Amino acid sequence: MRWKVGIDIGGAFTDLYAVTIEGSHEEQWIKVESTPPDFENGVIEGIEELEGKGVLVRDTAQVIHGQTVVINTITTRKGANVGFLTTEGFDTLEIQRANRRDIFNFRYKKPTPFVPRYMVEWIPERIDSDGSVHKKLDEDAVRNATESLIRKGAQSFAIGFINSYINPKHELRAKEIVEEVLRENGLQPYVTASSELNREWREYERFNTAVLNAYVQPIFVKYIEKLENTLKSKGFNGVFYITLSSGGVVTSEYAKKYPIFTIEGGPISGIMGGIRLSSALGSRNIIVIDGGSTTTKAGIAKELTPKVYTEYWIEQDDWNAGYPLRVPTLDITEIGLGGTSLVWVDDAGNLRVGPQAAGARPGPACYGQGGDKPTLTDAYVLSGFLNPQYLLGGKLRISKDLAEKAMMSVAKSLNLDLMEASYGAVRLANDNAANLIRQISVKRGYDPREFTLIAHGGAGPMFAPFIAEELNIPEVVVPAIPSGVFNSWGMIGLDIRHEVSLTDITSMRMSEEYADYVNSKFDELEQRVREMFKIERIDVSKIVTERYLDIRYEGQAHTLKIPCSNGTIRLENLKEVAERFHKAHYDEYGFSLPQSGLEIVGFHVAGMYRVRPPELSRIEVSGSLSKAHLGDRILFIDGREITVPVYKKESLPPEVIVEGPCIIEGDTATTIVTKGFRARHDVFGNLILTPSRR
């Protein structure tokens, strides 16, 4: 068992990265086209290509997979028919929240529940807010409701009872009954109890999380099992891991039970990879941007520590409230912008890029696969930024003529020539990407001038210098790891992770007795985390834990998540946590109330089994800069044509410096070095872009 393989699915490409975990250090990577809607076919194709490079499945110890099946199933509404069992007298999915999150949205429309009302069954039972049983669970009603929902076509079930976060007894018993009935009817027992996913208050958020887990579970399980069977047929006898939204991995068996935890598992790998890379390079404050084929994602990590939220909203934008999920997720923001984003003109005559995209099929017009609508990739080719003959080191042929034909309609609509329209699309895309970085930095109180920008993905290194110029970011790093497969590399070093949370509202008192109470709650949660690792046969003595407290001022509705020290908590530790909360509240909202009372609303524990990440290797390239020079190319930029040198990234010697403007072509991505910037190719193969005046 000598290989470890990371697999990442994108909108247009599927990436695989393999490294050895014993013996001599070897690396291999593959980039193949994604195959929507049957994404597993692209993964299988990539595995077969890797085998052709000597990465044999039978010699693989671990496969780590980040996927888009969960989020795609939700956004395309292709999930299972869900039957929902809830407490009699409550209509939580329909009522949702009495308040509106965006009160100034005049186009507001209440989100349509994923479970139609006729698929909801009300069960006589009731747990009080203190956890006591007010009304005993009617087990016959659960059985009858399950039979009724089966007749209505339910393929998966969710259970959400009031106050089950504090006492899950009724939910867990109801789940047993539903599973029994499903087996009696010869059906697969897909059943989700809300308390298994989350033990925090706010019923609508918890119930919606359970419903969406049930909604995606049958599709996700089918997808994962197809991959598992393919791997086993090729002799795989290792461990199959799935990436989590919180920045870790879990076994496929765990993920098949709770797939909703993996909803953003792919994009977070780039954030964690950027943190690992920056740690080696000595950078402490970083912004990571992943310019993909259909979306661009970005996240921030001050002191190399990303924020983790336990409430995440999908499909939320300026006009839609979206759907809440109580899922631990790294703070990551994305927009519909990527290489396959469509370039179009709106009804007002304005040039637009995205969010609609051509995707993998048919793809940009220049790919010659049937696409006839202009995309950002076509605009890059016509402007001269991308090689007009091929991409991916020659693997993907390009037709500049097809790009011209597609872009002509946009140029005519804008009454511009072809080059002006193409460069306009490029600049608009750069502005959109810069605005994304502005949203996660300036709008949250961070000064981008104090951060390093880590740019990866197929489009990230092309966006990066324009972003840096606009926001005065002093340094850009394009990783030595091929940019287009950086996410799959990032997965390889992710820790195995489990986390649990619990709502328990108490006034925060500065006393040793209260410290003992806090210790008892953390001990309870840490024991639950250890049990999760025991099931996976992982040595619990090697588990590292992180603790958090959800705190608010008395009278507030919402909380801030504050890190808490490990070990036995004493009075001085509580005082430190209180100080952290006041500072975090000031940073978040611009004020603090040190004299106000505090409430602890919830406890959160994350357990991690640390994994040794792949190390950066020094490059061994000899020769001079002239050997890396591929020739010159004409760029259309700022209304005029200029001739710039083009270099092959993989042929650049270490510590060489090239001045902009120039283009550096890599096997998976192209880096643009604009006028006023220079690029240093360090000893590991990273490109470090800094202003020339430095």
C-alpha positions as CSV (number, residue, x, y, z in Angstrom):
1,M,0.0,0.0,0.0
2,R,2.1,2.9,-1.2
3,W,-0.3,5.5,-2.8
4,K,-2.7,8.1,-1.5
5,V,-5.1,9.5,-4.1
6,G,-7.2,12.7,-3.9
7,I,-10.2,13.1,-6.3
8,D,-12.0,16.4,-6.9
9,I,-15.0,16.9,-9.2
10,G,-15.5,20.3,-10.8
11,G,-18.1,21.6,-13.2
12,A,-15.9,20.9,-16.3
13,F,-13.0,18.8,-15.1
14,T,-12.3,16.0,-12.6
15,D,-8.9,16.1,-11.0
16,L,-6.9,13.3,-9.4
17,Y,-3.6,13.7,-7.5
18,A,-1.6,10.8,-6.1
19,V,1.4,10.7,-3.8
20,T,3.4,7.9,-2.2
21,I,3.1,7.4,1.5
22,E,6.1,5.1,1.9
23,G,9.4,4.6,0.1
24,S,10.7,7.2,-2.4
25,H,8.7,10.3,-2.9
26,E,6.6,10.1,-6.1
27,E,3.7,12.2,-7.4
28,Q,1.3,11.8,-10.3
29,W,-1.8,13.7,-11.4
30,I,-4.5,13.5,-14.0
31,K,-7.1,16.0,-15.2
32,V,-10.0,14.6,-17.2
33,E,-13.3,16.1,-18.4
34,S,-16.3,15.8,-16.0
35,T,-19.2,13.8,-17.2
36,P,-22.4,15.3,-15.8
37,P,-24.9,14.1,-14.8
38,D,-23.1,10.8,-14.3
39,F,-20.0,12.3,-12.6
40,E,-18.8,8.8,-11.5
41,N,-17.9,8.0,-15.1
42,G,-15.3,10.8,-15.2
43,V,-13.9,9.6,-11.9
44,I,-13.5,6.1,-13.2
45,E,-11.9,7.4,-16.4
46,G,-9.4,9.3,-14.3
47,I,-8.6,6.3,-12.2
48,E,-7.9,4.3,-15.3
49,E,-5.6,7.0,-16.6
50,L,-3.7,7.0,-13.3
51,E,-3.2,3.3,-13.5
52,G,-1.6,3.9,-16.9
53,K,0.9,6.1,-15.1
54,G,1.7,3.4,-12.6
55,V,-0.7,4.4,-9.7
56,L,-2.3,1.0,-9.3
57,V,-5.6,0.8,-7.4
58,R,-4.5,-2.4,-5.6
59,D,-1.4,-0.5,-4.3
60,T,-3.5,2.4,-2.9
61,A,-4.0,2.7,0.8
62,Q,-6.4,5.7,0.8
63,V,-8.7,7.4,-1.6
64,I,-9.9,10.9,-0.5
65,H,-12.9,12.2,-2.5
66,G,-14.4,15.6,-2.7
67,Q,-17.6,15.7,-4.7
68,T,-20.4,17.9,-5.9
69,V,-23.2,15.3,-5.9
70,V,-24.8,16.7,-2.8
71,I,-25.0,20.3,-3.8
72,N,-25.9,19.5,-7.4
73,T,-28.7,17.2,-6.3
74,I,-30.2,20.1,-4.2
75,T,-29.7,22.9,-6.7
76,T,-31.1,20.8,-9.6
77,R,-34.0,19.4,-7.5
78,K,-33.1,15.8,-8.5
79,G,-33.3,14.3,-5.1
80,A,-35.6,11.6,-3.5
81,N,-39.2,12.0,-2.5
82,V,-39.0,12.6,1.2
83,G,-41.6,11.8,3.8
84,F,-41.4,13.9,7.0
85,L,-42.6,12.9,10.5
86,T,-43.0,15.7,13.0
87,T,-44.7,16.6,16.2
88,E,-48.5,16.8,16.1
89,G,-49.6,20.4,15.9
90,F,-46.4,21.8,14.4
91,D,-46.1,23.0,10.8
92,T,-42.4,24.0,11.0
93,L,-41.3,23.5,7.4
94,E,-44.2,25.6,6.0
95,I,-44.1,28.4,8.7
96,Q,-40.3,28.5,8.7
97,R,-39.3,31.7,10.5
98,A,-41.9,34.3,11.5
99,N,-39.3,37.0,10.9
100,R,-37.6,37.8,7.6
101,R,-33.9,37.6,7.3
102,D,-33.8,40.4,4.7
103,I,-36.6,42.8,5.6
104,F,-35.7,45.3,2.8
105,N,-36.0,42.7,0.1
106,F,-39.2,43.8,-1.8
107,R,-39.0,40.7,-4.0
108,Y,-39.0,38.4,-1.0
109,K,-40.7,35.0,-1.5
110,K,-40.8,32.4,1.1
111,P,-38.7,29.4,0.1
112,T,-40.6,26.4,-1.1
113,P,-40.1,23.5,1.3
114,F,-38.4,20.4,-0.1
115,V,-41.2,18.3,1.4
116,P,-44.6,19.1,0.0
117,R,-47.2,19.4,2.7
118,Y,-49.1,16.2,1.7
119,M,-45.8,14.3,2.5
120,V,-45.8,15.4,6.1
121,E,-47.3,13.2,8.9
122,W,-48.0,14.5,12.4
123,I,-47.2,12.2,15.3
124,P,-48.6,12.5,18.8
125,E,-45.6,13.0,21.1
126,R,-44.0,15.9,23.0
127,I,-40.7,16.6,24.7
128,D,-40.7,19.7,27.0
129,S,-38.1,22.3,26.8
130,D,-36.4,20.9,29.9
131,G,-36.1,17.5,28.2
132,S,-38.9,15.8,30.1
133,V,-41.5,13.7,28.4
134,H,-44.8,15.7,28.2
135,K,-46.6,13.2,25.9
136,K,-45.5,9.7,25.3
137,L,-44.6,8.7,21.7
138,D,-47.5,7.0,19.9
139,E,-45.6,4.2,18.2
140,D,-48.7,2.9,16.3
141,A,-49.1,6.4,14.8
142,V,-45.4,6.2,13.6
143,R,-46.1,2.9,12.0
144,N,-49.3,4.0,10.3
145,A,-47.7,7.3,9.1
146,T,-44.8,5.4,7.6
147,E,-47.2,3.0,5.7
148,S,-49.1,6.1,4.5
149,L,-46.0,7.9,3.2
150,I,-44.8,4.7,1.4
151,R,-48.1,4.5,-0.4
152,K,-47.6,8.2,-1.4
153,G,-44.2,7.3,-2.9
154,A,-41.7,8.3,-0.2
155,Q,-38.2,7.0,-1.0
156,S,-36.5,8.5,2.0
157,F,-37.6,9.7,5.5
158,A,-36.8,12.5,7.8
159,I,-37.9,12.8,11.5
160,G,-38.0,16.1,13.3
161,F,-39.6,16.3,16.7
162,I,-39.9,19.4,18.9
163,N,-37.1,19.8,21.5
164,S,-35.4,16.6,20.3
165,Y,-32.1,18.5,20.5
166,I,-32.3,18.3,24.3
167,N,-33.8,14.8,24.5
168,P,-33.7,12.7,21.3
169,K,-35.4,9.7,22.8
170,H,-38.6,9.9,20.8
171,E,-36.8,10.6,17.5
172,L,-34.5,7.7,17.9
173,R,-37.3,5.3,18.7
174,A,-39.4,6.6,15.8
175,K,-36.4,6.0,13.5
176,E,-36.3,2.3,14.6
177,I,-39.9,1.9,13.8
178,V,-39.7,3.5,10.4
179,E,-36.7,1.3,9.5
180,E,-38.6,-1.8,10.6
181,V,-41.6,-0.8,8.4
182,L,-39.4,-0.1,5.4
183,R,-37.6,-3.5,5.7
184,E,-41.0,-5.2,6.0
185,N,-41.9,-3.6,2.7
186,G,-38.7,-4.6,1.1
187,L,-37.4,-1.0,0.9
188,Q,-34.0,0.5,1.6
189,P,-34.1,2.1,5.1
190,Y,-33.1,5.6,4.3
191,V,-34.1,7.4,7.5
192,T,-32.7,10.6,9.1
193,A,-33.4,11.8,12.6
194,S,-32.7,15.5,13.1
195,S,-31.0,14.9,16.5
196,E,-28.4,12.6,14.9
197,L,-27.2,15.5,12.7
198,N,-27.4,18.3,15.2
199,R,-28.2,18.8,18.9
200,E,-28.6,22.6,18.6
201,W,-31.8,24.5,19.1
202,R,-33.8,26.4,16.3
203,E,-36.2,23.8,15.0
204,Y,-36.6,25.0,11.5
205,E,-32.9,25.0,10.8
206,R,-32.5,21.5,12.4
207,F,-35.5,20.0,10.6
208,N,-34.5,21.5,7.2
209,T,-31.0,19.9,7.7
210,A,-32.6,16.5,8.3
211,V,-34.9,16.9,5.3
212,L,-32.0,17.8,2.9
213,N,-30.0,14.9,4.2
214,A,-32.8,12.6,3.4
215,Y,-33.3,14.3,0.1
216,V,-29.8,13.6,-1.1
217,Q,-29.0,10.3,0.7
218,P,-30.3,7.8,-1.9
219,I,-28.6,9.5,-4.8
220,F,-25.4,10.0,-2.8
221,V,-25.3,6.4,-1.6
222,K,-25.8,5.1,-5.2
223,Y,-23.0,7.3,-6.5
224,I,-20.5,6.3,-3.7
225,E,-21.3,2.6,-3.9
226,K,-20.8,2.6,-7.7
227,L,-17.3,4.1,-7.1
228,E,-16.6,1.7,-4.3
229,N,-17.6,-1.3,-6.4
230,T,-15.3,-0.1,-9.3
231,L,-12.4,0.4,-6.9
232,K,-12.9,-3.1,-5.4
233,S,-13.1,-4.7,-8.8
234,K,-9.6,-3.2,-9.4
235,G,-8.3,-4.7,-6.2
236,F,-8.7,-1.7,-3.8
237,N,-8.5,-2.8,-0.2
238,G,-7.8,0.5,1.4
239,V,-9.9,3.2,3.1
240,F,-12.3,5.4,1.1
241,Y,-12.7,8.8,2.6
242,I,-15.1,11.7,1.8
243,T,-14.2,15.3,2.4
244,L,-16.3,17.3,4.9
245,S,-17.4,20.9,4.7
246,S,-15.6,21.6,7.9
247,G,-12.1,20.9,6.6
248,G,-11.6,17.2,7.3
249,V,-12.5,13.8,6.1
250,V,-14.7,10.9,7.2
251,T,-15.1,7.3,6.0
252,S,-17.5,6.7,3.1
253,E,-19.6,4.6,5.5
254,Y,-20.2,7.6,7.8
255,A,-20.7,9.9,4.8
256,K,-23.4,7.6,3.4
257,K,-25.4,8.0,6.6
258,Y,-24.9,11.8,6.8
259,P,-24.1,13.1,3.3
260,I,-25.2,16.6,4.1
261,F,-22.0,17.1,6.0
262,T,-20.1,16.9,2.7
263,I,-22.0,19.5,0.9
264,E,-19.0,21.9,0.3
265,G,-16.3,19.2,0.7
266,G,-14.6,20.0,-2.6
267,P,-14.0,23.7,-2.3
268,I,-12.8,23.6,1.2
269,S,-9.8,21.5,0.2
270,G,-8.3,24.5,-1.6
271,I,-8.6,26.6,1.6
272,M,-6.9,23.9,3.7
273,G,-4.3,23.3,1.0
274,G,-3.6,27.1,0.9
275,I,-3.1,27.1,4.7
276,R,-0.6,24.2,4.5
277,L,1.3,25.8,1.6
278,S,1.5,29.2,3.4
279,S,2.7,27.6,6.6
280,A,5.7,26.2,4.7
281,L,6.3,29.6,3.0
282,G,6.0,31.6,6.3
283,S,2.8,33.6,5.4
284,R,0.4,34.0,8.3
285,N,-2.6,35.9,6.8
286,I,-3.9,34.5,3.6
287,I,-6.8,34.9,1.1
288,V,-7.3,31.8,-1.1
289,I,-9.1,32.1,-4.4
290,D,-10.1,29.1,-6.5
291,G,-11.0,30.1,-10.1
292,G,-12.8,27.1,-11.4
293,S,-14.7,26.2,-14.6
294,T,-18.2,27.3,-13.4
295,T,-17.7,29.0,-10.1
296,T,-15.0,31.0,-8.2
297,K,-14.6,30.4,-4.5
298,A,-12.7,32.4,-1.9
299,G,-11.9,32.1,1.8
300,I,-9.8,33.9,4.3
301,A,-7.6,32.6,7.1
302,K,-6.1,35.1,9.5
303,E,-3.1,33.6,11.4
304,L,-3.8,30.5,9.2
305,T,-7.0,29.8,11.1
306,P,-10.2,29.7,9.0
307,K,-13.5,30.4,10.5
308,V,-15.9,27.5,10.9
309,Y,-19.7,28.2,11.1
310,T,-22.3,25.7,12.1
311,E,-25.1,27.5,10.2
312,Y,-24.8,27.5,6.5
313,W,-27.3,28.8,3.9
314,I,-27.7,27.5,0.4
315,E,-29.2,29.3,-2.6
316,Q,-29.2,32.6,-0.6
317,D,-28.7,35.7,-2.7
318,D,-29.9,39.3,-2.9
319,W,-33.5,38.2,-3.6
320,N,-33.8,34.8,-2.1
321,A,-33.7,33.8,1.6
322,G,-32.3,30.4,0.9
323,Y,-32.4,27.3,2.9
324,P,-30.6,26.9,6.3
325,L,-28.3,24.0,7.2
326,R,-26.9,23.2,10.6
327,V,-23.7,21.8,9.2
328,P,-20.1,22.8,10.3
329,T,-18.7,24.6,7.2
330,L,-15.6,26.6,6.6
331,D,-16.3,30.2,5.8
332,I,-16.2,30.2,2.0
333,T,-18.0,32.4,-0.5
334,E,-18.5,31.7,-4.1
335,I,-19.9,33.4,-7.2
336,G,-21.0,32.1,-10.6
337,L,-17.8,32.9,-12.4
338,G,-15.4,30.6,-14.2
339,G,-13.8,29.5,-17.4
340,T,-17.1,28.2,-18.9
341,S,-19.2,31.2,-17.7
342,L,-21.3,32.6,-20.5
343,V,-20.6,36.0,-21.9
344,W,-23.8,37.8,-22.8
345,V,-25.6,41.2,-23.1
346,D,-28.6,41.9,-20.9
347,D,-31.8,43.7,-21.9
348,A,-30.3,47.1,-20.9
349,G,-27.3,46.6,-23.3
350,N,-24.8,45.8,-20.5
351,L,-22.0,43.2,-20.9
352,R,-22.4,40.3,-18.4
353,V,-20.2,37.3,-17.5
354,G,-22.0,34.4,-15.8
355,P,-23.5,33.1,-13.6
356,Q,-24.9,30.8,-16.3
357,A,-22.2,28.5,-17.6
358,A,-21.6,26.1,-20.5
359,G,-20.1,23.5,-18.1
360,A,-18.4,20.4,-19.3
361,R,-21.0,19.7,-21.9
362,P,-20.9,21.4,-24.4
363,G,-18.2,23.6,-22.9
364,P,-16.7,26.8,-24.4
365,A,-17.1,27.2,-28.2
366,C,-13.3,27.0,-28.7
367,Y,-13.3,23.4,-27.3
368,G,-15.0,22.3,-30.5
369,Q,-17.5,20.0,-28.7
370,G,-20.7,21.6,-30.0
371,G,-20.8,24.8,-27.9
372,D,-21.8,27.8,-29.8
373,K,-22.3,30.4,-27.0
374,P,-19.4,32.7,-26.0
375,T,-17.7,32.0,-22.7
376,L,-14.9,33.6,-20.6
377,T,-12.5,31.0,-22.0
378,D,-13.3,32.1,-25.5
379,A,-12.7,35.7,-24.5
380,Y,-9.3,34.8,-22.9
381,V,-8.3,33.0,-26.1
382,L,-9.3,35.9,-28.4
383,S,-7.5,38.5,-26.1
384,G,-4.3,36.5,-26.3
385,F,-4.1,35.5,-22.6
386,L,-4.7,31.8,-23.4
387,N,-2.8,29.7,-25.9
388,P,-4.9,29.9,-29.1
389,Q,-3.8,26.3,-30.1
390,Y,-4.1,24.1,-27.0
391,L,-4.6,23.9,-23.3
392,L,-3.6,21.4,-20.6
393,G,-0.2,21.0,-22.0
394,G,-1.5,20.1,-25.4
395,K,-4.1,17.6,-24.2
396,L,-7.0,19.9,-25.1
397,R,-7.0,21.4,-28.6
398,I,-8.4,24.9,-29.1
399,S,-10.2,26.5,-32.1
400,K,-9.7,30.2,-32.2
401,D,-12.0,30.4,-35.2
402,L,-14.9,28.9,-33.2
403,A,-14.3,31.4,-30.4
404,E,-14.4,34.3,-32.9
405,K,-17.7,33.0,-34.4
406,A,-19.3,32.7,-30.9
407,M,-18.1,36.1,-29.6
408,M,-19.2,37.9,-32.7
409,S,-22.8,38.1,-31.6
410,V,-21.7,39.9,-28.3
411,A,-19.5,42.3,-30.2
412,K,-22.3,43.2,-32.6
413,S,-24.8,43.8,-29.7
414,L,-22.3,46.1,-28.0
415,N,-21.3,47.8,-31.3
416,L,-17.6,46.9,-30.6
417,D,-15.0,45.1,-32.5
418,L,-14.2,41.5,-31.5
419,M,-11.1,42.3,-29.5
420,E,-12.7,45.1,-27.5
421,A,-15.7,42.9,-26.6
422,S,-13.4,40.0,-25.6
423,Y,-11.2,42.2,-23.4
424,G,-14.3,43.8,-21.9
425,A,-15.4,40.3,-20.8
426,V,-12.0,39.7,-19.3
427,R,-12.0,42.9,-17.4
428,L,-15.5,42.4,-16.2
429,A,-14.6,38.9,-14.9
430,N,-11.6,40.4,-13.1
431,D,-13.8,43.0,-11.5
432,N,-16.2,40.4,-10.3
433,A,-13.4,38.3,-8.9
434,A,-12.0,41.4,-7.1
435,N,-15.4,42.2,-5.7
436,L,-15.6,38.6,-4.3
437,I,-12.3,39.2,-2.4
438,R,-13.6,42.6,-1.3
439,Q,-16.7,40.9,0.2
440,I,-14.7,38.5,2.3
441,S,-12.1,41.0,3.4
442,V,-13.0,44.7,3.4
443,K,-16.7,44.2,4.1
444,R,-15.7,42.1,7.1
445,G,-13.2,44.5,8.6
446,Y,-10.0,42.9,7.1
447,D,-7.5,45.0,5.2
448,P,-6.4,43.0,2.1
449,R,-3.1,44.9,2.1
450,E,-2.1,42.7,5.1
451,F,-2.8,39.4,3.3
452,T,-1.1,37.2,0.8
453,L,-3.4,36.0,-2.1
454,I,-3.1,32.3,-2.9
455,A,-4.5,31.8,-6.4
456,H,-5.2,28.4,-7.9
457,G,-7.7,26.7,-10.2
458,G,-7.7,27.1,-13.9
459,A,-8.8,30.8,-13.8
460,G,-7.4,31.9,-10.4
461,P,-3.9,32.7,-11.6
462,M,-5.4,34.8,-14.4
463,F,-7.6,36.8,-12.0
464,A,-5.0,37.2,-9.3
465,P,-2.7,40.1,-10.6
466,F,-5.7,42.2,-11.5
467,I,-7.2,41.6,-8.0
468,A,-3.9,42.4,-6.4
469,E,-3.6,45.6,-8.4
470,E,-7.1,46.8,-7.5
471,L,-6.9,46.0,-3.8
472,N,-3.2,46.7,-3.2
473,I,-2.5,43.1,-2.1
474,P,1.3,43.0,-1.7
475,E,1.9,39.4,-2.7
476,V,0.3,36.7,-4.9
477,V,1.4,33.0,-4.7
478,V,0.5,30.6,-7.5
479,P,1.3,27.2,-6.0
480,A,4.0,24.8,-7.2
481,I,1.4,22.1,-7.2
482,P,-0.3,22.4,-10.6
483,S,-3.0,25.0,-10.1
484,G,-5.7,23.1,-11.9
485,V,-5.4,20.1,-9.5
486,F,-4.6,22.0,-6.3
487,N,-7.9,21.0,-4.6
488,S,-7.2,17.3,-5.1
489,W,-3.7,17.8,-3.6
490,G,-5.2,19.7,-0.7
491,M,-7.5,16.7,0.1
492,I,-4.5,14.4,0.6
493,G,-3.4,16.2,3.8
494,L,-6.9,16.6,5.4
495,D,-7.3,15.3,8.9
496,I,-10.0,12.7,9.8
497,R,-12.5,14.8,11.6
498,H,-15.7,14.4,13.6
499,E,-17.6,17.1,15.5
500,V,-20.6,17.4,17.7
501,S,-22.5,20.2,19.3
502,L,-25.2,20.7,21.9
503,T,-27.5,23.6,22.9
504,D,-27.7,24.3,26.6
505,I,-28.6,27.8,27.5
506,T,-27.1,29.1,30.8
507,S,-26.0,32.5,32.2
508,M,-22.2,32.6,32.2
509,R,-21.1,33.0,35.8
510,M,-17.5,33.7,36.8
511,S,-17.1,31.0,39.4
512,E,-15.3,27.7,39.9
513,E,-18.6,25.9,40.2
514,Y,-19.7,27.1,36.8
515,A,-16.3,26.1,35.4
516,D,-17.0,22.6,36.6
517,Y,-20.4,22.7,34.8
518,V,-18.7,23.7,31.5
519,N,-16.1,20.9,32.0
520,S,-18.9,18.4,32.4
521,K,-20.5,19.4,29.1
522,F,-17.3,19.3,27.2
523,D,-16.5,15.9,28.7
524,E,-19.9,14.6,27.5
525,L,-19.3,15.8,23.9
526,E,-15.7,14.6,23.8
527,Q,-16.8,11.2,24.8
528,R,-19.3,11.2,21.9
529,V,-16.5,12.2,19.6
530,R,-14.2,9.4,20.9
531,E,-17.0,6.9,20.3
532,M,-17.2,8.0,16.6
533,F,-13.5,7.4,16.2
534,K,-13.7,4.0,18.0
535,I,-16.3,2.8,15.4
536,E,-13.7,3.6,12.7
537,R,-11.0,1.7,14.6
538,I,-8.9,4.8,15.1
539,D,-6.6,5.0,18.2
540,V,-8.5,7.6,20.3
541,S,-5.3,8.4,22.3
542,K,-4.1,10.2,19.2
543,I,-7.2,12.3,18.8
544,V,-6.7,16.1,19.1
545,T,-9.8,18.2,20.1
546,E,-10.9,21.7,19.6
547,R,-13.5,23.3,21.8
548,Y,-15.9,26.2,21.1
549,L,-18.6,28.0,23.0
550,D,-21.5,29.8,21.4
551,I,-21.9,33.0,23.4
552,R,-24.2,36.0,23.3
553,Y,-25.0,39.0,25.4
554,E,-28.2,38.5,27.5
555,G,-31.2,39.5,25.4
556,Q,-29.6,38.8,22.0
557,A,-31.0,36.3,19.6
558,H,-27.8,35.1,17.9
559,T,-24.3,34.0,19.1
560,L,-20.7,34.1,18.2
561,K,-18.5,31.0,18.2
562,I,-15.5,31.5,20.5
563,P,-12.6,29.1,20.8
564,C,-12.0,27.6,24.3
565,S,-8.9,26.0,25.7
566,N,-8.5,22.2,26.1
567,G,-7.9,20.6,29.4
568,T,-9.6,21.4,32.7
569,I,-11.3,24.8,32.6
570,R,-10.9,27.1,35.6
571,L,-12.2,30.5,36.5
572,E,-9.3,32.3,34.7
573,N,-10.1,30.4,31.5
574,L,-13.7,31.6,31.7
575,K,-12.5,35.2,32.0
576,E,-10.2,34.7,28.9
577,V,-13.2,33.4,26.9
578,A,-15.3,36.4,28.0
579,E,-12.6,38.8,26.8
580,R,-12.4,36.9,23.5
581,F,-16.1,37.3,23.1
582,H,-16.1,41.0,23.7
583,K,-13.3,41.5,21.2
584,A,-15.0,39.2,18.6
585,H,-18.3,41.1,19.0
586,Y,-16.5,44.4,18.5
587,D,-14.7,43.1,15.4
588,E,-18.0,41.7,14.0
589,Y,-20.4,44.5,14.8
590,G,-18.3,47.5,15.7
591,F,-19.2,47.6,19.4
592,S,-19.0,45.6,22.6
593,L,-20.8,45.7,26.0
594,P,-18.3,44.6,28.6
595,Q,-20.7,45.4,31.5
596,S,-23.5,43.3,30.0
597,G,-24.2,39.8,31.2
598,L,-23.2,36.8,29.0
599,E,-25.0,33.6,28.1
600,I,-23.5,30.4,26.9
601,V,-26.0,29.0,24.4
602,G,-24.1,26.0,23.0
603,F,-21.0,23.7,23.2
604,H,-19.1,22.5,20.2
605,V,-16.3,20.0,20.0
606,A,-14.3,19.0,17.0
607,G,-12.1,15.9,17.1
608,M,-9.2,15.3,14.7
609,Y,-6.9,12.5,13.9
610,R,-3.9,14.3,12.4
611,V,-2.7,13.1,9.0
612,R,0.8,13.8,7.8
613,P,0.4,16.0,4.7
614,P,2.5,15.7,1.5
615,E,5.7,17.7,1.6
616,L,6.8,20.3,-0.9
617,S,9.8,19.1,-3.0
618,R,12.5,21.3,-4.4
619,I,12.4,21.6,-8.1
620,E,15.3,20.2,-10.2
621,V,15.4,22.4,-13.3
622,S,18.7,23.4,-14.8
623,G,19.3,25.9,-17.6
624,S,18.5,29.5,-18.2
625,L,15.4,31.5,-18.6
626,S,15.9,31.4,-22.4
627,K,15.1,27.7,-22.4
628,A,11.7,28.3,-20.8
629,H,10.9,31.0,-23.4
630,L,8.2,29.6,-25.8
631,G,8.1,32.7,-27.9
632,D,6.1,35.9,-28.0
633,R,2.3,36.6,-28.2
634,I,0.2,39.6,-29.0
635,L,-2.2,40.6,-26.2
636,F,-5.1,43.0,-26.5
637,I,-5.1,44.9,-23.3
638,D,-6.4,48.4,-22.3
639,G,-7.5,49.2,-25.9
640,R,-4.2,48.4,-27.6
641,E,-2.1,45.4,-28.8
642,I,1.2,44.6,-27.1
643,T,3.7,41.9,-27.6
644,V,4.7,39.9,-24.5
645,P,7.0,36.9,-23.9
646,V,5.5,33.6,-23.0
647,Y,7.3,31.2,-20.7
648,K,6.8,27.5,-19.8
649,K,6.3,27.3,-16.1
650,E,7.6,23.7,-15.7
651,S,10.9,24.8,-17.5
652,L,11.6,27.9,-15.3
653,P,14.8,27.5,-13.3
654,P,14.6,28.1,-9.5
655,E,14.9,31.7,-8.2
656,V,14.6,33.2,-11.7
657,I,12.7,36.5,-11.8
658,V,10.6,37.6,-14.8
659,E,9.2,41.0,-15.3
660,G,5.7,41.8,-16.4
661,P,3.9,42.0,-18.7
662,C,4.4,38.4,-19.6
663,I,2.5,35.1,-19.6
664,I,3.6,31.9,-17.8
665,E,1.9,28.8,-19.2
666,G,1.6,25.8,-16.9
667,D,0.3,22.3,-17.6
668,T,-3.1,23.1,-15.9
669,A,-3.3,26.9,-15.7
670,T,-1.9,30.1,-17.2
671,T,-0.5,32.8,-15.0
672,I,-0.7,36.4,-16.2
673,V,2.0,38.8,-14.9
674,T,0.7,42.3,-15.6
675,K,2.8,45.4,-16.1
676,G,4.0,46.6,-12.7
677,F,4.5,43.1,-11.3
678,R,7.3,40.6,-11.3
679,A,7.2,36.9,-10.7
680,R,9.9,34.9,-8.8
681,H,10.0,31.2,-9.4
682,D,11.1,29.9,-5.9
683,V,13.0,26.7,-5.1
684,F,9.8,24.7,-4.7
685,G,8.3,25.9,-8.0
686,N,5.8,28.4,-6.6
687,L,5.4,31.6,-8.5
688,I,5.6,34.7,-6.2
689,L,4.1,37.8,-7.7
690,T,5.0,41.2,-6.2
691,P,4.9,44.8,-7.4
692,S,8.0,45.6,-9.4
693,R,8.7,48.7,-7.3
694,R,9.4,46.5,-4.3
